[in-house]
Amino acid sequence: MIARVAALPREVRQYLLVTGNYWAFTLTDGALRMLVVLYFHQLGYSALEVALLFLFYEFFGVVTNLVGGWLGARLGLNRTMNLGLGLQVFALAMLLVPIAWLSVPWVMAAQALSGIAKDLNKMSAKSAIKTLVPAGDAGHQALYRWVALLTGSKNALKGVGFFMGGLLLTLIGFQGAILAMALMLAGVLALSLVRLDADLGRAKAKPKFREILSKSPAINVLSAARLFLFGARDVWFVVALPVFLATQFGWDSWRVGGFLALWVIGYGAVQAMAPRITGRHAGRSAAILWAAGLAVLPAVIALGLQERGLDVAGGGWQPHLVLLGGLLLFGAVFAVNSSLHSFLIVKLARADGVSLDVGFYYMANAMGRLIGTLLSGWLYMNGGLTATLWVSSAMLAATVAISLALPREA
């Protein structure tokens, strides 16, 4: 097996290493999110307080993508990727303190480091693809397939991470789970330091710090659309949904983590298959049409819940059918939307210093997640799950409207 890998072209070996790093990081990121949501909810934290634990995680994602893109272009994507891995190990270690020390500010600080780490790692992995795909294929089906494979496999593994978080919390407790993940990721970091190319993604001309903001109208429009797209997902998925499943359906941490894990795994699988689903139609028109279809789904789910008065605890099969069936359909359509956007940003990004454009784009992604996370807790406390669904539908309508301004050749 090792001999076969060694015989592969350098670009493919580097792609596999970048993808492996991203996979390992994603496992710990998904598991940590589920551990924090479920563990602190068990400790009696309200939905809004749980959402606040992720405030700095999302906020520093905004900052990190801007600065990280600039660092990646100047120093190389290998350094930003390894820095992300190292920071995640440190963030996990912060949560190994005695339980009595796990105050809200301390956990928020650990989550802030984890957010920085996650976006350094993601920005590095997504940017590296543009540098590794042969130039003749850039912007075409080969690039679309590589991006979809990386993004889809990452999200499938994030689902495995959700499942792993719920399972580890049940089997070995919060701190045992944190320790196991820190040791695993430290081993991955050691391998990456030895094997990843030193000049991966480094720009020929050193960009100045003022260049972190995109000057491309197409990148700006796509970034704004991405902000609302991911805000629309997280406004109901991050806090409101797992708390609703635990309180209204009476699910324990094992069932909540397991179901959300399967949802994200399926979501990732659809992302990876997006090139087959959309065919060669992967430009502006496809992005608009798929976003328009997605915008309808949260509103339909909300109407179904309101029709049956299911925002309060109830029995029978109806709430499960309306909510969980709608969630599965939402995940499939959202996955295609996400893959289309991920392809378009890599296609539209400049070839030299690609991480600058990708970093700016994922800054908007992080801003959407931040807004969605905060609204998820606040709306759930004040209006229930249906309120988060209506806001999700409105944000997706904004995604469609913004996407209309994309250049026709995109």
C-alpha positions in Angstrom: 0.0 0.0 0.0 2.8 2.4 0.9 4.6 1.6 -2.3 1.5 2.3 -4.3 1.1 5.7 -2.7 4.7 6.5 -3.3 4.3 5.8 -7.0 1.5 8.4 -7.3 2.2 11.8 -8.8 3.4 14.4 -6.3 0.2 16.5 -6.7 -1.9 13.5 -5.9 0.2 12.5 -2.9 -0.1 16.0 -1.5 -3.8 16.1 -2.2 -4.2 12.9 -0.2 -2.1 14.3 2.7 -4.1 17.5 2.7 -7.4 15.6 2.6 -6.2 13.3 5.4 -5.3 16.2 7.6 -8.6 17.8 6.9 -10.4 14.5 7.7 -8.7 14.1 11.0 -9.3 17.6 12.1 -13.0 17.4 11.1 -13.5 14.3 13.2 -12.4 16.2 16.3 -14.3 19.4 15.3 -17.6 17.5 14.9 -17.1 15.5 18.1 -16.2 18.6 20.1 -19.2 20.5 19.0 -21.6 17.6 20.0 -19.8 17.1 23.3 -20.1 20.8 24.2 -23.8 21.0 23.2 -24.9 17.9 25.0 -22.6 18.0 28.0 -23.4 21.6 28.9 -27.1 21.1 28.2 -27.0 18.2 30.7 -25.4 20.6 33.2 -28.5 22.8 33.0 -27.3 25.5 30.5 -30.2 27.1 28.5 -30.2 27.1 24.7 -29.0 30.7 24.6 -26.1 29.9 27.0 -25.1 26.9 24.9 -25.1 29.1 21.8 -22.9 31.7 23.6 -20.3 29.0 24.1 -19.8 29.0 20.4 -19.8 32.8 20.1 -16.0 33.2 19.9 -15.7 30.0 17.9 -17.7 31.6 15.1 -16.4 35.2 15.6 -12.8 34.3 15.4 -13.6 32.3 12.3 -14.4 35.6 10.6 -11.1 37.1 11.6 -9.1 34.0 10.9 -10.2 33.5 7.3 -9.2 37.1 6.5 -5.8 37.0 8.1 -5.3 33.3 7.4 -5.7 33.8 3.7 -3.0 36.4 3.8 -0.7 34.2 5.9 -1.2 31.3 3.6 -0.3 33.3 0.5 2.9 34.7 2.2 4.1 31.8 4.2 2.6 28.7 2.5 -0.5 26.6 3.1 1.5 23.9 4.8 2.3 26.3 7.7 -1.3 27.5 8.1 -2.6 23.9 8.0 -0.1 22.7 10.6 -0.8 25.8 12.8 -4.5 24.9 12.7 -3.8 21.3 13.8 -1.5 22.5 16.7 -4.1 25.1 17.9 -6.8 22.4 18.0 -4.6 20.2 20.1 -4.1 23.1 22.5 -7.8 23.9 22.6 -8.7 20.4 23.5 -6.0 20.4 26.2 -7.7 23.5 27.7 -10.8 21.4 28.4 -8.9 18.8 30.4 -8.9 21.0 33.5 -11.0 19.9 36.5 -14.7 20.1 35.8 -15.1 22.9 38.4 -12.9 25.2 36.2 -15.1 24.8 33.1 -16.8 28.1 33.4 -18.5 29.9 30.5 -15.5 32.3 29.8 -13.0 29.4 29.9 -15.0 27.2 27.5 -15.6 30.2 25.2 -11.8 30.8 25.2 -11.1 27.2 24.3 -13.8 27.4 21.6 -12.2 30.6 20.2 -8.9 28.7 19.7 -10.8 25.8 18.1 -12.6 28.2 15.8 -9.2 29.7 14.7 -7.8 26.3 14.2 -10.8 25.1 12.2 -10.8 27.9 9.7 -7.0 27.8 9.3 -7.3 24.2 8.4 -10.3 24.6 6.1 -8.9 27.6 4.3 -5.6 25.7 3.7 -7.3 22.6 2.4 -9.7 24.3 0.1 -7.0 26.7 -1.3 -4.5 23.8 -1.8 -6.8 22.2 -4.4 -6.4 25.1 -6.8 -2.6 24.7 -6.7 -2.7 20.9 -7.1 -5.2 20.4 -9.9 -3.5 20.6 -13.3 -3.9 24.0 -14.8 -5.7 22.8 -17.9 -8.5 21.4 -15.8 -9.0 24.4 -13.5 -12.5 25.8 -13.7 -13.9 22.6 -15.3 -15.2 19.2 -14.3 -12.0 17.9 -12.8 -11.8 20.9 -10.4 -15.5 20.5 -9.5 -15.0 16.8 -8.7 -11.9 17.4 -6.5 -13.7 20.2 -4.6 -16.8 18.1 -4.2 -14.9 15.1 -3.0 -12.9 17.1 -0.4 -16.0 19.0 0.8 -18.3 16.0 0.8 -15.9 13.6 2.5 -15.2 16.3 5.1 -18.8 16.7 6.0 -19.5 13.0 6.1 -16.6 12.7 8.6 -18.0 15.6 10.6 -21.2 13.5 10.9 -19.0 10.7 12.1 -17.6 13.2 14.6 -21.1 14.0 15.9 -21.7 10.3 16.4 -18.3 9.9 18.0 -18.9 12.8 20.3 -22.3 11.4 21.6 -20.8 7.9 21.9 -17.6 9.0 23.7 -19.7 11.1 26.1 -21.8 8.1 26.9 -18.8 5.6 27.2 -15.9 7.5 28.8 -17.3 10.9 29.8 -16.4 14.4 28.7 -12.8 14.6 29.7 -11.9 11.0 28.5 -13.3 11.9 25.1 -11.3 15.2 25.0 -8.1 13.4 25.9 -8.5 10.7 23.3 -9.1 13.2 20.5 -6.1 15.4 21.6 -3.7 12.4 21.4 -5.1 11.3 18.0 -4.7 14.8 16.5 -1.2 15.2 17.9 -0.1 12.1 15.9 -1.6 13.6 12.7 0.2 16.9 13.3 3.6 15.0 13.6 3.0 13.3 10.3 2.0 16.5 8.6 5.1 18.4 9.8 7.3 15.8 8.1 5.4 15.1 4.8 3.6 18.3 3.6 5.5 20.3 0.9 7.1 23.5 2.3 6.1 25.8 -0.6 2.5 24.6 -1.0 0.3 27.6 -2.0 2.9 30.3 -1.4 2.3 33.2 -3.7 5.1 34.3 -6.0 4.5 38.0 -5.2 4.1 38.6 -1.4 0.7 40.2 -0.9 0.4 43.2 1.3 -1.9 43.1 4.4 -4.3 45.6 2.8 -5.0 43.0 0.1 -7.0 40.8 2.4 -10.2 42.3 1.3 -11.4 41.1 -2.1 -11.4 43.5 -5.0 -13.4 41.1 -7.3 -17.1 41.9 -7.6 -17.8 38.2 -8.4 -16.1 37.1 -5.2 -17.9 39.7 -3.1 -21.3 38.7 -4.5 -20.6 35.0 -4.0 -19.4 35.7 -0.4 -22.5 37.6 0.5 -24.6 34.7 -0.9 -22.6 32.2 1.2 -23.1 34.3 4.3 -26.9 33.9 4.1 -26.7 30.3 2.9 -24.9 29.1 6.0 -26.7 31.4 8.3 -29.9 29.8 7.1 -28.6 26.3 8.0 -27.1 27.1 11.4 -30.1 29.2 12.6 -32.0 26.0 13.3 -29.5 23.3 13.1 -26.7 24.3 15.6 -28.6 24.8 18.9 -32.4 24.7 18.3 -32.6 21.3 16.7 -30.5 19.2 19.2 -32.2 20.9 22.1 -35.6 20.3 20.6 -34.8 16.7 20.0 -33.6 16.3 23.6 -36.4 18.2 25.3 -39.5 17.6 23.1 -38.8 14.2 21.7 -37.1 13.0 24.9 -34.0 11.7 23.1 -30.8 11.0 25.1 -27.4 12.2 24.0 -26.7 8.9 22.2 -29.8 9.3 20.0 -29.3 13.0 19.3 -25.7 12.6 18.4 -26.4 9.5 16.4 -29.2 11.0 14.3 -27.3 14.3 13.6 -24.3 12.2 12.7 -26.3 10.2 10.2 -27.7 13.5 8.8 -24.3 15.0 8.3 -22.9 11.8 6.8 -25.7 11.7 4.3 -25.2 15.4 3.6 -21.5 14.9 2.9 -22.3 11.9 0.6 -24.6 14.1 -1.5 -22.0 16.8 -1.6 -19.5 14.4 -3.0 -22.0 13.3 -5.6 -23.0 16.8 -6.6 -21.1 16.8 -9.9 -23.2 13.7 -10.9 -26.4 15.4 -9.8 -25.9 18.7 -11.5 -23.9 17.4 -14.5 -22.1 20.2 -16.3 -24.6 22.8 -15.0 -22.4 24.1 -12.2 -22.5 27.9 -12.7 -24.6 30.9 -11.9 -27.9 29.5 -13.0 -27.5 26.2 -11.1 -26.6 28.2 -7.9 -29.8 30.3 -8.2 -32.1 27.4 -9.0 -30.9 25.1 -6.2 -31.0 28.0 -3.7 -34.6 28.8 -4.7 -35.6 25.2 -4.2 -33.9 25.1 -0.8 -35.7 28.3 0.4 -39.1 26.6 0.2 -38.2 23.7 2.5 -37.9 25.4 6.0 -41.1 27.2 5.4 -42.9 23.9 4.5 -41.5 22.3 7.7 -42.6 25.3 9.8 -46.1 25.1 8.3 -46.3 21.4 9.1 -45.2 22.0 12.7 -47.7 24.9 13.2 -50.5 22.9 11.6 -50.2 20.2 14.2 -49.2 22.4 17.1 -45.9 20.5 17.4 -43.8 23.3 18.9 -44.7 21.7 22.3 -44.1 18.1 23.4 -46.4 15.6 21.7 -46.7 12.0 21.0 -47.3 9.9 17.9 -45.5 9.7 14.6 -46.4 13.1 13.2 -43.7 15.3 14.7 -41.1 12.8 13.7 -42.4 12.6 10.2 -42.7 16.3 9.7 -39.4 17.4 11.3 -37.1 14.5 10.5 -38.4 13.9 7.0 -38.1 17.6 6.2 -34.6 17.7 7.7 -33.4 14.9 5.5 -34.7 16.6 2.4 -33.2 19.9 3.5 -29.8 18.3 4.0 -29.8 16.8 0.5 -30.7 20.0 -1.3 -28.4 22.1 1.0 -25.5 19.7 0.1 -25.8 20.4 -3.6 -26.0 24.2 -2.9 -22.8 24.0 -0.7 -20.9 22.0 -3.4 -21.8 24.5 -6.1 -20.6 27.4 -4.0 -17.4 25.6 -3.0 -16.7 24.9 -6.7 -17.4 28.5 -7.8 -15.1 30.1 -5.2 -12.2 27.9 -6.2 -13.0 28.5 -9.9 -13.2 32.3 -9.5 -10.3 32.7 -7.2 -7.0 34.1 -8.6 -4.4 31.5 -9.4 -1.5 33.2 -7.6 -2.3 33.8 -3.9 -5.5 31.7 -4.1 -5.9 31.7 -0.3 -6.6 35.4 -0.3 -9.8 35.0 -2.2 -10.7 31.7 -0.5 -10.0 33.2 2.9 -12.2 36.2 2.2 -15.0 33.9 1.0 -14.8 31.7 4.1 -14.8 34.8 6.2 -18.3 35.4 4.9 -19.1 31.8 5.6 -18.0 32.2 9.2 -20.0 35.4 9.6 -23.1 33.5 8.5 -22.4 30.7 10.9 -21.9 33.3 13.7 -25.2 35.1 13.0 -27.0 31.8 12.6 -25.6 30.3 15.9 -26.6 33.3 17.9 -30.1 33.5 16.4 -30.5 29.8 16.9 -30.4 30.1 20.7 -32.3 33.4 20.9 -35.1 32.5 18.5 -35.6 29.1 20.0 -36.0 30.6 23.5 -38.4 33.3 22.3 -40.3 31.6 19.4 -39.6 27.9 19.4 -38.3 25.8 16.5 -40.7 27.2 14.0 -39.3 30.7 14.5 -35.9 29.5 13.5 -37.3 27.8 10.4 -39.1 30.9 9.2 -35.9 32.9 9.6 -34.0 30.2 7.7 -36.4 30.5 4.8 -36.0 34.3 4.7 -32.2 34.0 4.7 -32.3 31.6 1.8 -34.5 34.0 -0.1 -31.8 36.6 0.4 -29.3 34.1 -1.0 -31.3 33.8 -4.2 -31.6 37.5 -4.6 -27.9 38.1 -4.0 -26.9 35.3 -6.4 -28.8 37.0 -9.2 -25.9 39.5 -9.3 -23.3 36.9 -10.1 -21.6 37.3 -13.5 -23.3 35.2 -16.2 -20.1 33.5 -17.1 -19.6 32.3 -13.5 
